[in-house]
Amino acid sequence: MTNNAADRCETGYICKYLSPIGLITLASNGTAVTGAWFEGQKYYASTLKGAYEEKEVPVLSRAKLWLDAYFAGVQPREELPLAFEGCSPFRKKVYEILLGIPFGSTTTYGEIARRIEAESGAKTSARAVGGAVGHNPVSIIVPCHRVLGKDGSLTGYAGGIERKIALLRLEGVDADRRGITKNKAAGI
């Protein structure tokens, strides 16, 4: 690795976090969290561009503390700086909405689509929202696991349906009381 300014701009940082439901790779550009993926999940490290050094920079240390609180069943109070590098404006808007879903609450892809339509006036489909949610580069911290199908089904989760269930249970979401069901098409 060289020390010229152009290389420094392209260099990011990654570190590992061992959660109760699997190993997570965290990524940063040095000032913001840019990624959080379960090892082997769909779209793993899809937004990592350029060189990445395995080094726990301060923002990644803060992300680990955030995850410690989260996995202890506490809604983390600290807001982490996030950067959605390489993501379209539409995806960034979806991620902004996901950040507003309260701990222990859920919403649907359709509700998010309706909100975007109301705010922008642009026709938006639940399917388009689902595509954005599925490509969320900052799992858990940007709570895509809180999004359900219109009938309450657990449709998709890049980290795996069982992890989605575990995350919702950790937040106190009662699947039986809420009528949440596993997606039959997923064979679960």
Order of alpha helices (4+ residues) and beta strands (2+ residues): alpha-beta-beta-beta-beta-alpha-alpha-beta-alpha-alpha-beta-beta-alpha-alpha-beta
